[in-house]
Amino acid sequence: MILDKNSAKKTAELLLQINAIKLSPENPFTWASGWKSPIYCDNRIILSYPKIRNYVREELAKQVEKLYGKPDVIAGVATGAIGVGILVAEALGLPFIYVRPEPKSHGRQNQIEGQLNPGQTVVVIEDLISTGKSSLNAVKALKEAKAEVKGMVAIFSYGFSAATENFSESGLELHTLSDYAHLIEQASDTHYIKEEQLQTLLQWRENPAEWKTE
């Protein structure tokens, strides 16, 4: 869910500006899943741009406070959301932890790194939502550690129906600074893309798993 349309479009503009999001309808990317896609998102690039990094930090922190007040702990999902999660925790003056995809195979075999006590309230920070499975895997680990997970706030979502269904089934609330719909609107409004490219991007979004270029 998007809380603020202006913030959503501004975030999309900044992500395009630094190539954290790239749009390439004519020469699509291949995702790890094998999907062909006219969009590629790597929000870790934000960390290299102080002004944009600070903007994202403040917007995420504002949303966390507006939605949940101040939780006991901020959690980032490894590895993409560790950096931005630390920024949000710092902005709110809160402890930070991060969650691995699975427990380490050595040492203390931690899946959750940092201090988390049973019963503490947690808000999870993510950088990118596709189907939501890896994000919800982190939430599962936190709940198994007896944390009270209040919700998740992310930078960007592709808006896939699979993610909507997965979060609905989990009962967890998801909010994002921006999403695919606002990205395409911003790219079109600023003439970042041409009309024929717009149609290609809209077609991909309708059925990304089966989409192919002409």
Residue pairs with C-beta under 8 A, 6 or more apart in sequence:
1 173
1 174
1 175
1 176
2 8
2 175
2 176
2 177
2 178
2 179
2 182
3 63
3 66
3 67
3 175
5 182
7 59
7 177
7 178
8 177
8 178
8 179
8 182
9 178
9 182
9 185
9 186
9 189
10 55
11 55
11 56
11 59
11 155
11 156
11 177
11 178
11 182
12 21
12 178
12 182
12 183
12 185
12 186
12 187
13 186
13 190
14 20
14 52
14 55
14 56
15 21
15 41
15 43
15 46
15 155
15 156
15 178
15 183
16 23
16 183
16 186
16 187
16 192
17 52
18 45
18 46
18 48
18 49
18 52
19 45
20 41
20 42
20 43
20 44
20 45
20 46
21 39
21 40
21 41
21 156
21 183
22 29
22 39
22 40
22 41
23 38
23 39
23 187
23 192
23 193
23 197
23 201
24 38
24 39
24 40
25 38
25 193
25 197
25 200
25 201
25 204
25 213
26 197
26 213
28 36
28 37
28 38
28 213
29 36
29 37
29 38
29 39
29 40
30 36
30 37
31 37
31 40
35 208
35 209
35 211
36 211
36 212
36 213
37 204
37 208
37 211
38 200
38 201
38 204
39 158
39 180
39 183
39 201
39 204
41 128
41 156
41 158
43 80
43 84
43 127
43 128
43 155
43 156
44 80
44 83
44 127
46 52
46 53
46 56
46 84
46 155
47 53
47 83
47 84
53 87
56 84
56 87
56 155
56 177
57 84
57 87
57 88
57 90
57 91
58 91
59 177
60 84
60 87
60 88
60 91
60 125
60 153
60 155
60 177
61 88
61 91
61 92
63 153
63 175
63 177
64 70
64 71
64 74
64 88
64 92
64 123
64 153
65 92
67 123
67 150
67 151
67 153
67 173
67 175
68 121
68 123
68 150
68 151
70 92
70 94
71 94
71 120
71 121
71 122
71 123
71 150
72 94
72 95
72 120
72 121
72 122
73 89
73 94
73 95
73 96
73 97
73 114
73 116
73 120
73 121
73 122
73 123
73 147
74 85
74 88
74 89
74 92
74 94
74 95
74 96
74 97
74 122
74 123
74 125
75 85
75 96
75 97
75 98
75 99
75 112
75 116
75 122
75 123
75 124
75 125
75 138
75 142
76 82
76 83
76 84
76 85
76 86
76 96
76 97
76 98
76 99
76 124
76 125
76 126
77 85
77 98
77 99
77 124
77 125
77 126
77 127
77 134
77 135
77 138
78 98
78 99
78 100
78 101
78 113
78 138
80 126
80 127
80 128
81 98
81 125
81 126
81 127
81 154
82 98
84 125
84 127
84 155
85 96
85 98
85 125
86 96
88 125
89 95
89 96
90 96
95 114
95 115
96 114
97 112
97 113
97 114
97 115
97 116
97 122
98 112
98 113
98 114
99 111
99 112
99 113
99 124
99 138
99 141
99 142
100 110
100 111
100 112
100 113
101 134
101 137
101 138
102 111
103 109
103 110
103 111
104 110
104 111
111 141
112 141
112 142
112 145
116 122
116 142
116 145
116 147
118 145
118 146
118 147
119 146
119 147
119 148
120 147
120 148
121 147
121 148
121 149
121 150
122 142
122 147
122 148
122 149
122 150
123 149
123 150
123 151
123 152
123 153
124 135
124 138
124 139
124 142
124 149
124 151
124 152
124 153
125 152
125 153
125 154
126 135
126 152
126 153
126 154
126 155
127 154
127 155
127 156
128 154
128 155
128 156
128 157
129 135
129 154
129 156
129 157
129 158
129 163
129 174
129 176
130 158
130 160
130 163
131 160
131 162
131 163
131 166
132 162
132 163
132 166
132 167
132 174
133 166
135 152
135 154
136 166
136 167
136 170
136 172
139 149
139 152
139 170
139 172
142 149
143 149
149 172
150 173
151 172
151 173
151 174
151 175
152 172
152 173
152 174
152 175
153 174
153 175
153 176
153 177
154 174
154 175
154 176
154 177
155 176
155 177
155 178
156 176
156 177
156 178
156 179
156 183
157 163
157 174
157 176
157 178
157 179
157 180
158 179
158 180
158 205
158 208
159 179
159 180
159 181
159 205
160 208
163 174
167 173
167 174
180 205
184 193
184 198
184 201
184 202
184 205
186 192
187 193
187 198
187 201
188 198
193 201
200 213
203 211
204 211
